Amino acid sequence: MTALSPLAPAAFPTMPPLAGVRLASHACGIRYQGRTDLLLVEVDAGTSVAGVYTKSLTCSAPVDWCKTASAKGKGRVLVVNSGNANAFTGALGVASVERTAAKTAELFDCKKTEVYIASTGTIGVPLPDEKITAALADARAKLSADSWADAAAAIMTTDTFPKGSTRTATIDGVTVTINGIAKGAGMIAPDMATMLSFVFTDADLPHDVLQELLKKGTDRSFNAITVDSDTSTSDTLLLFATGKAGNARVTDAKDKRLADFRKKLFEVLLDLAHQVVKDGEGASKFVEITVTGAAGNKAAKTIALAIANSPLVKTAIAGEDANWGRVVMAVGKAGEKADRDRLCIKIGGVEVARNGQVVEGYDETPVTAHMKGQNIVIETDVGIGKGKATVWTCDLTHAYIDINGSYRT
């Protein structure tokens, strides 16, 4: 285990029990020794489920399984292992998922399509699923309503801290709870969601509503972060709604009665996404990049991600070097319209470039001071239109190489 990220929160949040959800973690010895590597979650019958997944063309067998299952919109059990991604394992991987789902369905007396499976870890190594199925009964015996921190820890790989978030909201005057956990530190450039994230609520909402809310929330959270520009084979984000809060069921995602729930759900997703970036492998700085003046919001996001993914920008931040010329470079390579002679850049709120050149009398002192902090803010206006977007990333340090150069060894 690598040292705790300097950007880690002071403590795991206090997450209340959530009606209709019980969790357990267990040590199977899939890869890691002396720690838990299996998460088992049981939800009440009738729970609605939505999901978003990696768009990687080499996605894992568990991702394919969950795509099919969540299309049916119901769930009863979630099984997650760490240490092995069960990705690029061919027919062996598919058979592994089938066996795990069948054994879980038998144990919980539910349909196989109500079982959700996720795996994270090394790619290309067959998963010893017999270790999982052999442990299911023991894990089930440990199910409890308040094991959120242990659940988040069980799904970690190169993470240095467990990630959790919680909010309460009201629907028609009824209080509902939203709890979420996530894992992720490297191979982070989501094209759907994050590496693995599981969010639960006791609100009574159908699959279609959950799916629409989850997709919109993902686009402005997990799909707006990057650590290293690499999209995982295993990215899975699932949202479960047990319906136990007692609110009147809302069947339209645009219904005004969902305004507070939508806001709080998006807060949970963004909080988890930020924690993933703050645990970026080797990260020492959390970076917010905002692009305005683009041809459209999509163009703004493309430019922002070009800045966020630039090794030159990221290493300058790591070195606390106020090298704004690298931001200019990244804007230019993004492939979206930008007016060179109207380009403006701010770092830490200090204007460093205006109308395509350094500002007159520019003093780098306050910018250098900002670069020495842990939270870096870069703003760029590209002078074309009204499009805007914000993304988040981290710096790129030598520790990233150390972690990934020895990941399998």
N, C-alpha and C positions, 0 to 999 in steps of 0.2 A: 504494500500500500504506500503510495506516495504521500508526501507531507500535505497537511491540510492547506487548501487554497487560502491565500491571504484575503480573498474576497468572500470567503464563506460567511454566512449569517452567524450571529452569536449563538444561536441555538435552533434546534428543530422546533417548528411552531406547535403550540398546543392544539391538537386536532380532536374535536369531540366525537363521541360515537355517532354513527349515522344509521338511522333505522333501516334495517334490511340488508346490512353489510357486516360480514364477519371475516377477519383476516388471520393468517398464520404464516410464519416463516419457519424454514427447516433447513438443516444442513444435509445435503445429499452427497457432497464430495465429487461433483461433476468435474470441476477443475480446481476450485479453491479448497484449501484445508483450513480448519479452525474458524470458519465463518459460515453464515447461512447463504444459501444459493438457490433456494426455492421459495416462491411466494404462492400461496393458495388463498383465493378469495371466493367466498360463497355469497351470493345475493339471493334475495327472496324470489320465489316464483312470480312471474309477471313483470320482471324488471325489463325496461326498455334499454336498448343499446344502440349506440352510433359509433362510427369509427372513421378515421382517416389514416392513410398508409403511404409508405414510400412509393415514389414513382420509379424507383430503380428497376431497370430491366433485368437485374440479377437478384431480385428480392427473394427472401427466404421462404421455406415451406410454411412456417407459422403465419407469415403475412398472407399468403394465399388462402390459408385456412380461415383466418379471421375475416378476410374480405367476404368470403362466402357466408360465413356465420352472421356477420353484422348486417348483411343485406336482408336477412330474415327478421332482424330487429329485436330479438329477445335473447336473454342470457340468464345463466344460473351459476356458472363457475368460471373463474379465471385462474389459469396455471401459468406461471412465469418462472423461467430459470435463467440464471446468469452463469457466465463462464464458457458458454458454447452457443453460437448464434444459430446453429442448425441451418446455415445458409450455404449454398453451392454444395449441397450434399446429395443432389439427385433423388433417385427413387428411395434411397435409404432415409432421406430427410422426410419425404412424404409419408413413408411407412411409420416413422417415428411419431409424427404428429397424429396419425390415425390411431396408433396404439395408445398414446397418452389420452386422446379424447375418448376412446372407447372405455378405457379403465376408469377415467374420471366420471363419465356418464353413468357407468354401472354403480360406482360408489355413491353418487349423489342422486341416483334414480331420476335422471333427466335425459333429454335428447343430446346426442353428440353435437348437434348444431347449436346447442345452448352452452357449449364449452368453448372458451376462448384460450388460445395458447400463444405465448410470446417467448422468444429466446433472444439472448444477447451475449456476445462474447466473440470468441475466435471464429472466423469464417473458414469453411472447407474441411472441418473435422466432424465426422459422424457423431451424433449425439447419443450418449449412452442412456436412452430413455428408460431403461429398466431401473436405473437408480431413482428416477422420478416416480414411476408407477409404484415402486416398492415403498416409497415414502409417503404416498398420498394418505393412507389411513392414519399414520402417525401425525401428519400435518393437520388432518381434519380434526383430530382430537384436541388440537391446540387452538382452534378457531376462537377468536374473541372480537369484541366490538371496538377495542381501543389499542390495537397493535399497529398503528399507523407508522410510527418511527421505525419499528422492526421491519415492516413491510417495505418501506423505502430503502432500507439498508440491504435487504436481501437481493434487490435487483441491480445493485451497483457493480460496475466493472472497474474501470480506471477512475471512477468518481472518487473524490476525497471527502465528500459529505453527502448524507441522505437529503433528498429534496422533497419538501412538502409545502402545501398552501391550503388555507381554508378561509371561507367567507360564509356569511349568512345573508339571505335575501328574503324578500316577501313577494308572494303571489296572491293577489286578492286578500291581502291582510294576513295570510298564513305564512309563518316563518319556515323557510327551508334552508338546508345546509348543503354546502358544496365543499368536498374534500378532494384534494388531488395529490398524487405523488409522481415523481419522474426520475429518470436516470439519464445520464449523458455527460460526456466530458470531451471526447474526441470523435472524429468522423461526424462532424456536426455542420451540415449545410442543408437543413431539411427542405424537402420538396413536397411536403404534405403536413408534417407534424414534427415531433421530436423522436429521439431514439426509441425510448419507451416512456409512455406516460399514461396513467390511469386515473380518471376523474370520476367521482361518485356523487350523486345527489339523492336526497329523499323526495324530491319534487315529483309530481305526477305529470309526466310529459311523454308523448308518444315518440316512436322512432323518428318519424319524418321531421318533427320539430327539433329534436336533439341533433339530427344530422345537419340541418340548416344552420343552427346556432354554432355547432362545433366547427363547421367549415369556415364560417365567417370569423370566428374567434381565432382559429388557427392561422388564417392569413395575416392577421395583425399581431401575432405572437410568435409561435414556433416557426412559421414561415418567414419571419423577419429577423432571424438570428443566424449567425455563422461563427464557427470557431476556426475551421481549417478548409472550408469550401468542399469537403467531401460528404456526399450523401450516403447514408447507411443503407445496407440491404435489409435492415430489420425494423425501420421506423414504424412505430405503431402508436396511435393515440386512440384510446377508447373512453367513451363517456357512458356511464351506467346511471339510470334513473329508477329507483326502487318504487316510487309512488307512495311511500309510507308517511309523507308529511301531512296528507289530508287536504291538500289544495284541490280546488276544482280543476279538472283536466283542461289544459289549453291546447287547442289543436292547430293554431296558426302561429308560426314563429314571429310574425310581425305584430301580433296582438300586443296592445299597449300594456296589458297586465303583466307581460314578461319583461318590461323595461328594466326593473331592478335586478331580476334574475340574470338577464343578458349581461348587464354591466358587471355583476359580481362574477359570473362565469368567465368573462373576458379577463377580469382582474386575476383570477386564479391561473388561467392559461399563461398570461403575461408574466406573472410572478415566477411560475415554474420555468418558463423559457429563459428569463433573466438568470435564474439560479444555474441553469445549464451553462450559460455563457460564463458566469462567475466561477464555474468549476472547470472551465476550459483547460485542457491539458497544458500545464506550465504557465497558466495565465497569472499576471500580476496586476492587470488593469482592465477595467470594465469600460467599454467604449460605446458611446451613442453617436450615431451618424444620421444627420437629417439633410435631405436634399429638397430644395424648393426650386420653383421656376422651370420645371421640366415640362415636356410636351404633354405629359399625362402622369397619373399616379403610378402606372406600371413602369413608365420610363424612369421616373424618379427612383423607384425601388431598384431597378436594374443598375442605375448609376451608384446608388448608395451601397449596394452589394459589391460593386466593382471596387469601391473604396475600402469597404470592410474586408474583402478577401485579398487585397493586395499585400503580398509579403513585404514589399518595401514600406508601405504605410504602417503595417503592423509591427515591423522591426524598429521603425523610427519611434513609434509609441513606446515600445519596450525599452529603447535606449533614451527615452525622455528627450528626444530631439524634435524641436518644433520645425520640422522640414515640410512646410506646406506645399512645396513644389511636387511632392509625391502625391498629394491629393489632386493637384492639377493633372498629373499624369494619369491617375486612375479615372478621372472624369473623361479624359480624352479617349481612353481605350474602351470605354463601356459600350460603345456602339449606338448610343442614343444621342439625339440632337443636343448640342450645347454651344452657346455663343462665347467663344474664347474671349472676346473683347468686352463682355458684360459679366464675366465670371466673378463672383464674390465669395470669399472664404472667411469664416470666423472659427477660432479655436478658443474654447473656454469663454465664449462671449466676446472675445477681443477680435476686432476686424483686422485681418492681416492682408487681405487682397480685395481690391475693388475695381470693377470695370477692367478686368484683365491684367492688372498689375499690382504690385505691392503698394499699400497705402502710403501716402506721403508722411514722412516722419515716423514710420513704423518702429516701435520699441518692442523688441522680442522678450523683454524681461518678464512681463506678466504672463506671456504665453509659456515661457519656459517654466515658470512657477506652476502653472496649471498642469503641464506635462509631468511634473513630479508627483502629482496626486494619483489616487487610485481610480477616480472617475473622470474620464476624458470625454469632452463634448466637441464634435466637429460639425459645423454647419456650412453648407455650400449652396449657393443659388446659381443656376446655370443659365439664367437669362433668356429663356425661351417661352414659357407659358405659365400655367397655374398648378401643374402637377407637383405633388409633394409626397414624401415617404420618410419613415424613420426605421432604421435597423440597428441592431446591437451586435457587437463583437467583442473580442478581447485582443490583447497584444500577442505577439509571437516571440517566445523566448527560447533559449537553448534547451530548457527543460522539456519542451514539446518533443524535440529530437530524442532526448534521453528516454522519455517515456515510450515513444513509439518505436525507437530503435531496438528496444529490448522487450517489447510487448509479449512476444511468443517465447522468448528465451529466459 
